Each structure stands twice: as C-alpha cells, then as structure tokens.
Amino acid sequence: MGLFDQILGAVANPNQQGSLGQLGTIVNSVQQMSDRTGTNPSTIQSVLSIVGSQVRSALQQKQATDGNEAAQSLVNQYAGTSPNPQAVNSLFSPQIQQQVAQVAAQRTGLDAGMVQQLLPLAVPLVLNFLQSGANAQNPQAGGNSVLNSFLDADGDGDVDIADAIQMASRHLRR
C-alpha cells in the first residue's frame, strides 16, 4: 500500500490524527511556498520530495538507534506548517542541510540558498504528513501506519512525498 493510501486511511480512521483539514493546510502551505518563491507548485513538491528522502534517512537512523517511539516523538515534536529551524537542526547536520540544498538546486533549478531558506518550512510539512497516522488519543503510542509505511526499508528508494501532495491536492478538489 502506498504512502498516500496510508494517509487516506488515517484520514478515514477517527482513531488517527489525519484529517482533510490537515491535508488542506499542507497543500495550502505548498502553494504559499510556491507563491513566496515565485516558482510553480511542482517545483516545491520536488524540493519536498528531496527533503522527504533525507527526513526518511534521518528517521530510519533514529528508529534503528533509539526505537520506534523516538522516531514518533520527533515527528510529534516538529510536525507543523510554520517554519521551525529546530526541526531542521534536530534531523540534519549542517553538512546534510547543505547537501539537501545542493541536490534540490541541481534538480529544480532553484538557488541553493533559497532551498536552505525553505528547509525550516519543508521539514515540518513532511513531518506533518507523517503525523497523520498517529493515534488521536495517544500520539506517542506505536502503530503510526503512515510513519511505518514511510520508514519501510523496502529498498525501493521511493519516498512518495511529492506524489502524496499531488494526490492530496487532487483529492481535496473533488
């Protein structure tokens, strides 16, 4: 089951945090990032996909060293739609931040400095998507289907964040 299917399942499940309002807020935030940078939403989605790939690596490492609860705790602590430099610094070293900015700049044509300025909003947005599968009553409890799907080490290298944003946008327009 794909990441977006997991997100839709979380939206439909009253025991999980996901909601159409949450998806709408994320899609609107992507549009605002697009407007602020003067780029199209697909470029921002590409940046989020690259950031999502790095978030996945950081959370997989956290999960491997400290367990599922530690990865869920990071998601809960930093998920949002407001810029949060602490979220970036908690997941990425300064070197990784530069690497992400350079890769995103190469793939999207955006300036690397611009990408670095987007990181404090991009990271919380990715984490916000992942939080949708958390238990509504006890977010720290295990069983976040969205996070588990995202961290699934199946080796396919497909992060699905950009696809999930596109699908959420289409789903909300119905």
C-alpha positions in Angstrom: 0.0 0.0 0.0 1.4 3.4 -1.0 2.1 6.3 1.3 -1.0 8.3 0.1 -3.2 5.2 0.7 -1.9 5.1 4.2 -2.7 8.9 4.6 -6.2 8.5 3.3 -6.7 5.5 5.6 -5.6 7.8 8.5 -8.0 10.5 7.4 -10.9 8.0 7.3 -10.0 6.5 10.7 -11.2 8.5 13.7 -8.6 6.9 15.9 -5.8 8.5 13.9 -4.8 12.2 13.7 -5.2 12.6 9.9 -8.0 14.8 8.6 -9.0 16.6 5.4 -8.3 19.8 7.2 -4.8 18.8 7.8 -4.3 17.8 4.2 -5.8 21.1 3.1 -3.4 23.0 5.3 -0.4 21.1 3.9 -1.5 21.7 0.3 -2.1 25.4 1.1 1.4 25.7 2.7 2.9 24.2 -0.5 1.0 26.8 -2.5 2.2 29.6 -0.2 5.8 28.4 -0.6 5.3 28.4 -4.3 3.9 32.0 -4.3 6.7 33.2 -1.9 9.5 31.8 -4.1 7.8 32.7 -7.4 8.0 29.0 -8.6 5.4 26.6 -9.6 4.0 24.1 -7.0 5.5 21.1 -8.8 9.0 22.6 -8.2 8.2 23.0 -4.5 6.9 19.4 -4.5 10.2 18.3 -5.9 12.0 20.1 -3.1 9.7 18.4 -0.6 10.4 15.0 -2.2 14.2 15.6 -1.8 13.7 16.8 1.7 11.4 13.9 2.4 14.1 11.4 1.3 16.5 12.9 3.7 13.9 13.0 6.5 13.3 9.3 5.8 17.0 8.5 6.2 17.2 10.6 9.5 14.1 8.9 10.9 15.3 5.5 9.9 18.6 6.1 11.7 16.7 7.4 14.8 14.4 4.4 14.7 17.4 2.0 14.3 19.3 3.5 17.2 16.6 4.6 19.6 13.4 2.7 18.6 10.1 3.5 17.0 9.0 5.7 19.9 12.0 8.0 19.4 11.1 8.4 15.7 7.5 9.1 16.5 8.5 11.6 19.2 10.5 13.6 16.6 7.5 13.6 14.3 5.1 14.7 17.0 7.5 17.4 18.3 8.3 19.1 15.0 5.3 18.4 12.7 3.6 21.6 11.6 3.0 24.2 9.0 5.1 27.0 10.5 8.8 27.5 9.8 10.9 25.7 12.5 14.7 25.8 12.3 14.9 23.5 15.3 13.1 20.8 13.3 15.8 21.0 10.6 18.7 21.1 13.1 17.2 18.1 15.1 17.2 15.9 11.9 20.1 17.2 9.8 23.6 18.2 10.5 24.8 21.5 8.8 26.6 19.3 6.2 23.4 17.4 5.3 21.4 20.7 5.1 23.9 21.9 2.5 23.8 18.6 0.6 20.0 18.7 0.5 20.1 22.3 -0.7 22.6 21.5 -3.4 20.8 18.4 -4.6 17.4 20.2 -4.7 19.0 23.2 -6.5 20.5 20.8 -9.2 17.2 19.0 -9.7 14.9 22.0 -9.6 16.9 25.0 -10.8 16.2 26.9 -7.6 19.1 28.7 -5.9 20.7 26.5 -3.2 20.4 29.5 -0.8 16.7 29.7 -1.5 16.3 25.9 -0.8 18.1 26.3 2.5 15.7 29.1 3.4 12.8 26.7 2.6 14.1 23.9 4.8 12.6 25.3 8.1 9.1 25.1 6.5 9.7 22.0 4.3 10.8 19.7 7.2 7.8 20.4 9.4 5.5 19.9 6.4 6.9 16.5 5.7 6.6 15.6 9.4 3.0 16.9 9.4 2.2 14.4 6.7 3.8 11.6 8.7 1.9 12.6 11.9 -1.4 11.9 10.2 -1.1 8.2 11.1 -0.5 8.8 14.8 -3.0 7.7 17.4 -5.5 10.5 18.0 -5.8 9.9 21.8 -2.2 8.9 22.5 0.1 10.2 19.7 3.2 8.6 21.4 1.6 5.2 21.1 3.1 2.9 18.5 1.2 1.9 15.3 1.5 5.1 13.2 0.7 3.4 9.9 1.8 6.4 7.8 5.2 6.7 9.6 5.7 2.9 9.4 4.9 2.9 5.7 7.3 5.9 5.1 10.1 4.2 7.0 9.5 0.8 5.5 13.0 -0.2 4.4 11.9 -2.0 1.3 14.8 -0.6 -0.7 12.7 0.9 -3.5 14.0 4.4 -2.8 10.5 5.8 -3.5 9.6 8.4 -0.8 6.3 9.4 -2.3 6.0 12.8 -0.6 5.6 14.8 -3.8 3.1 12.2 -5.1 1.2 12.3 -1.8 1.0 16.1 -2.0 -0.2 16.0 -5.6 -2.8 13.3 -4.7 -3.9 15.2 -1.7 -4.4 18.3 -3.8 -6.4 16.4 -6.4 -8.4 14.6 -3.7 -9.4 17.9 -2.0 -10.6 19.4 -5.3 -13.3 16.8 -5.7 
